[in-house]
């Protein structure tokens, strides 16, 4: 069975993958991570996230057939794949921009997103904002 590690974006939680996983083939095995909010308040560079990710989720042997990263999680996947002691065969990037297209980042969600999803995303971002700003 093929396996994937799902990496969320900055201040995102692993549940952002839930609806996508349900639509994919059941013959795939998925693991998702959450960023360690007890540590990330002190992270100031991408390398801080990359080092934590590599040390905690990429061992010296190949564990996953591919990595899927959302936003900053995709950038971390790229950086970690460059440093990995083994070859990471496939990366899938979702809304991961090496150089952000600033004019496009005006809305966090599509205008027709369901209110339930909008509420969950807003709560997630507000909860994580507290973790960042209070430490």
Secondary structure, DSSP 4 states (H G I P E B T S, - for coil): -EEEEEE--TT--GGGGHHHHHHS-TTEEEEE----HHHHTT--SHHHHHHHHHHHH--SS---SEEEEETHHHHHHHHHHHH-SS---EEEEES--SS--GGGTT-SS-TT--HHHHHHHHHHHHHHHHHHHT-
